[in-house]
Amino acid sequence: MGISITASDGKSDLDGQGGYTQYAGPVYVAARGKCIKLWGEVTGYWNGSTGLPGTHSETTGWVHCG
């Protein structure tokens, strides 16, 4: 697992350890008056015909603006 947080002014924090099995983080960024974008990824074995590991990631887009 991995997670990152990025402020709209370019400041960011990344927890890209990849060794977590139950949670990732914490990550912090000073963003008063800014927007933030969150990104996370999980690698694992998914139900499917191949049974091979895969990675799924998501990004929120800009949120919590203010």
C-alpha positions as CSV (number, residue, x, y, z in Angstrom):
1,M,0.0,0.0,0.0
2,G,1.0,3.6,-0.5
3,I,-0.6,7.0,-0.1
4,S,0.3,10.6,-0.9
5,I,-1.2,14.0,-0.2
6,T,-0.5,17.1,-2.4
7,A,-1.5,20.7,-1.8
8,S,-2.4,22.9,-4.7
9,D,0.8,25.0,-4.1
10,G,2.9,21.9,-4.9
11,K,3.9,20.8,-1.4
12,S,3.4,17.1,-0.9
13,D,4.1,14.1,1.4
14,L,4.4,10.5,0.2
15,D,4.4,7.2,2.0
16,G,5.6,5.0,-0.7
17,Q,7.0,2.3,1.5
18,G,4.9,-0.4,-0.1
19,G,5.5,-2.7,2.8
20,Y,2.2,-2.1,4.7
21,T,-0.4,-4.7,4.8
22,Q,-3.2,-3.1,6.8
23,Y,-2.8,0.7,6.4
24,A,-0.5,3.3,4.9
25,G,0.5,6.7,6.2
26,P,0.3,8.9,8.0
27,V,1.1,11.7,5.5
28,Y,0.9,15.5,6.3
29,V,1.0,18.7,4.3
30,A,0.4,22.3,5.4
31,A,-2.5,23.5,3.2
32,R,-4.4,26.3,4.9
33,G,-6.3,28.1,2.2
34,K,-5.3,25.5,-0.5
35,C,-6.9,22.5,-2.1
36,I,-5.5,19.0,-1.5
37,K,-5.4,15.9,-3.7
38,L,-5.1,12.4,-2.3
39,W,-3.7,9.3,-4.0
40,G,-3.5,5.8,-2.8
41,E,-2.6,2.4,-4.2
42,V,-3.0,-1.2,-3.1
43,T,-1.3,-4.3,-4.6
44,G,-2.7,-7.7,-4.0
45,Y,-4.2,-10.8,-5.5
46,W,-7.5,-10.2,-7.1
47,N,-10.3,-12.6,-8.1
48,G,-9.8,-13.3,-11.7
49,S,-8.8,-15.9,-14.2
50,T,-5.0,-15.3,-13.9
51,G,-4.6,-15.3,-10.2
52,L,-1.7,-12.9,-10.6
53,P,-1.0,-9.9,-8.4
54,G,-2.3,-6.6,-9.5
55,T,-2.2,-3.0,-8.4
56,H,-5.2,-0.6,-8.1
57,S,-4.7,3.1,-7.5
58,E,-7.1,6.0,-7.1
59,T,-6.8,9.8,-7.0
60,T,-9.4,12.1,-5.5
61,G,-8.9,15.2,-7.6
62,W,-8.8,18.6,-5.8
63,V,-10.9,18.5,-2.6
64,H,-11.2,20.3,0.7
65,C,-10.5,23.7,-0.9
66,G,-10.4,26.6,1.5
